[in-house]
Amino acid sequence: MSTSAEQHRSPEAARTGMPDFFIVGHAKCGTTALYEMLRRHPQIFMPDFKSGAGKEPWYFSRDNPQPQTGPERSVAFTGRYPMTPEEYLQLFADASPGQRIGEASTSYLWSPTAAERIAAARPDARIIAIFREPASFLYSLHLQLQKAGKETERDFRKAVSLDDDRRQGRNIPPRAYWPAALIYSDRIRYVEQLRRYEQVFGEEQILVLIYDDFQADNEGTVRRVLRFLDVDDTLPVERLQANPSIVVRRPRVMSLTKHVTRGTDPLAVAARRAILATTSASARRRFLYPLRNRMVYGEPLPPDEAFMLELRRRFKSEVIALGEHLDRDLVALWGYDRIG
């Protein structure tokens, strides 16, 4: 059994309440499942989705180079609005003495500045990075961005082709308050992203996970993380699947439901009040919300294999470089040895 977290927590961390560890991403690589499994451990505290910023505060990556403005681009968290140090630390105020404190923000890996900012605030922090085969990652990311209402281009190939335009501030959807999140090819700079952390943290402070390992041995991977965090790795581990990939079947219905939920105009406010007045919370959870989800979302169709092959050819050099950097044969693991 690992030693207690209290023994390894610095006096500075105990005084400030700053997190001890950070899950830095990527999105759609098992970060949500890992977050959910870790926060169930009695020696670990991570803020839940009800805490305002939820799982992803994005506190150390709020340097949006192309901030979008206007009522259609407002979001309650992940960087749209400023967050003070006091507001950030308040997310962890309910942690018990001796618990390891952590947070998970998928922007921290692709952000060019988050690593240095985290190191300045917590030089002894532990970092957990997760990588996934590039083409599959981008395909799932595209679906997730559609679900979140940030991506309006439903064709995956066309969305990726907009990268250059979006770097110039063009073809940005109205609700995409953080355009850099939509530049798909910039996400596949794995070695560059990892080196940013290696430059400011010691090797023993960084744990790199591969999505395939997490999928193949969920429990074993979580226990590896628990040992890395110096908490008890012998307790039962509940396997979870979180945030599965789905496709937006009816964008207009989704947009309408978001307007009603947020009350973005007088008509939406009236509709929301009527729903709340005529239905109980239990009825909404059991019937209304599942009905809405069935109307809006569905199982995604298989990706265009020709385009997936095109992406794999494009990113093969990155896969080779990451494999060499980690001393692991990712080329074979991800099937890139069959790509000419």
N, C-alpha and C positions, 0 to 999 in steps of 0.2 A: 504494500500500500504506500502511496506517496505521502510525503510529509505535508503538514497543514499549510494552507495558503497564508495564514497569519505570519508564519515564520519567514516567508519570502516577500512579504509586502513591505515596501520601504516606509520609513516614518513620514516622508513627504507625501506619499500616496495616501496614507491613512489620514493625514491632516487635511488634504485638499479634496479627497473623494474622486480624484481623477481615475479613469479606468486603468486596470492592470493589463488588460489585453484587448486587442482589436482584431476582428475578422474583417479583412479588407477587400474581400470580393474574390472573383467577379460575380456579377448577377447571373442567375440561371446556372449556377455551378454547385448547388447544394448549400448555399450560404444560409437560406432561411431554415432548412431542415437542421443544419448544424446549430444554428442559433436556438431553435426551439428545444433541441435535445440538451444543449448545455445549460439553458436557463432552468431546466428541471432538476439540476444537480444541487443539492443543499449547500454546497460550498461555493456556489457561483451565483452572482446576481447580474442579470441583464434586464434592462427596462423592457416592458411589454408594449404591445401595439397601442394600448390605451393611454400611454404616457405622453401623448401629443406627438412627439417626433417618432415614437414607436421604435421599431428595430433599427431604423437608419437616420440618425441625427444629421449626418453629413457635416458635422461641426468643423472638421479640419479641412474641408474641401469647398468651402463657401466662397470661392474666388471666381465666380461666374464671369468669363470674359465677354459674353454676349447676352447680358441679362435682358429678358423680354418683360414688357410691362403691359398693364391693362387688366381688366377684370377677368378676361378669358384665360389669363396666364397666371392666375393666382393659385398657389398651392400652400397647404398649411405647414409643410415642413420640407426637408431635404433641400434647403438652400434658397428658396424663393424669398424668405424673409430673414433679416438678421437674427442671430441668436447670441445672446450675451454669455460670457463665461458662467454667470450665476444661473442662467436658464439651463445651460448644458449640464452643470453639476447637479442641478435639481433632479435631473433624470435618474440619478443614482442615489438620491437621498434616502431611499428605503432599504438600501443594502444593510445587512447586519454586520456587526463587527466580525472581522476574520474572513468574510466572504471575498472571493476574487470578483472584481468588478470588470465587466466587459461590455463592449458594444460592437455592432456589425453594420458597417456602411459600405455598400458595394462601390461607391464612387472613390474610395480611398486608394484603390489600386490603379485606376486610370487617371486620377488627378495628378498633375505634375508637381503639386506642392504639398499634398497631404502628408507624405512621409516625413519631410523636414518639420512640419508643424507638430505632428505627433511626437517626434523625437524631442522637440523643444519643450513640450509640456510634460512628457513622460519618457525620459531617456532609457529607463529600465523596462519599458513596456514590452510585452510579447506580441508578436505579429503572426497571424494565420492567413496565408494567401491560398486561394484555390484556383486552379486552372482547368480548363476543359478544351477538348478538341475544337479548333477554331470555327469550322463551318457549322457544326452542331450548336455551338455556343451562340453564334450570331443569329442563326435561324430562331432559336428559342428566345433570344433577346428581342428580336423583331416582333415576335408574338406578344411578349410581355409589354413592350412599349405601346403596342396597339391597345392592349387591354387597359393600360393606364391612361389611355387617351392622349399620349404624347406623340404618337406616330399615326399619321393619316394615310400614308401610302401603304396599301394592303399588299402589293406585290413585292416580295422580298428582293428580287433582283433589282427592281426599280429603286427601292429604298436605298440599297447599297450604292447604286449608281449616283445618288444625290450627295455623296460625301463631299465632293469638291465644292459643289454649290453651297452646302451648309457651312463649310469652313468660311465662306464669304458672306454668310448671313442670309442666304437666299433659300427659298423653298422650305422654310421652317414652319411647321404647323402652329396654329394659334396658341395651343396650350403647352407647347414645348418651351417652357421658361428657361431650360438649360440646353441650348442647341448642341453643345459638345457631346451630350449623351446620345445624340442621334447619328454621330459620325462613326459608323460601324467599323471601318477598317482601322481607325485609331485605337480601338480596343485591343487589337491583335498586335501588341508591342510587348509581349510577355517578358522578355529578358530585360528590356529597358525599364519596365515597371518594377520588376523584382530588384533590379540593381539600385533603384532609388531607395529602397528600404535597406539593402545591404550596405549602402554608403553611410547610413546614420545609425544602424543597429548592429549589434554583434551577431555573428552567425548563430550562436546558441539561442538568440531571442526570436528567430524566425522559423516557422514551420510551414513548409510548402506541401499542400495536398493536391492530389490529382482526382478529379471528379469521378473517374472510372473506379478508383479504389473505394471511394465513398459509396458508390452504387453497388459494388461487388461485395464489400464487407463493411456495411454501415456501422455495426457495433464495434468492430475492431478499429475502425478509423476514429470513432468517437473516443474510445479508450486511449488511443494514441494521443489525441488532443488533451484528454484529461491528465495524462502523465506529463505532457509538455507544460501544462498549467500548474503542475504540482498539487493536484487535488486527488482525492480518493478515486482510483480507477477501478475499484472492485464492486461498486454499487451497480444494481441492475440498470441497464440501458434500454430505453423504449425506442424501437425503430419508428421513425416518422417519415412521411412523405409530405412535403409542404410546397405550396406554390407551383402546382403542375402546369405545364404548358397548355394553353387553350387558345382558340382563335375567336376573334370578334366576328360573329355572324351578321349582326345588325348594328352597324355603327350609329345610325340615327336613333335607334331605341336606346343604345348605351348613352349617347349624348343627352337624351331627354331625361333618363333616370338620374344622371349626374347633376343636371340642372335642378331637378326636384330635390335630390338629396342635399345639395348645397344651398338651395334657395337663392339662386343667382339673379332672379328678377321677381317682380310682384306676383306673376302668375305661378311661378315655381314655388314661391313662398306659400301661396294659397293652397296649391296642390299638396305640398308637404304637410301643412297643418291639417288638411282634410284627412289625409292618410293616417296621421298620428291620432286624430280624434276618433276615427272609426275602426281602428284595429288595435289590438293589444300587442305588446312587445313580443309575447310568445307566438301570436299568430303571424306576425311579420317574420320572425325567425323560421317558423315551420313551413309557411306557405308562400308568403309574398316574396321574400328574398330568393328562395329556390326557384319560383316561377320566373322572376326577373332574370336570374342567371341562365335558365333554360332558354329563354327568349333571346338573350343577348349573345351567349357564348356557346361554343361547341368544340368537339374534338378537332384538332388541326389535321388537315390533309397532309400526306407525306410531302416533303420538300421536293423541288425540282432537282433531280439527281444530276442533271447536266450542269446546273449552276453550282451545286454543292461540290462537284468535281473541279469546276473552275476555281472555286474559292480555295479548295485544298491545294491545288497547284500553286495558286497565288501565295499561300501562307506556308508552304512546305519549308522554306528556309527558316521561318520563325520557329516551326516545330523542331527542326534539327538543332537550332541554336539553343532552345530551351532544354531539349534533351541533353545536350552536351553540358549545359550549365548545371543541370541537376544530376548529371551522371546517371541518366536513365534513358532507356530506349523507347522514347515516345513515338518515334517513327513507326516502329512495329506495333506498339500498343494501339495507336490511332489509325493504323492501316495505311500510313503514308509510304510504306515500302512498296506498295502496289501502284503507286502513282508515278507516272513517267515525268 
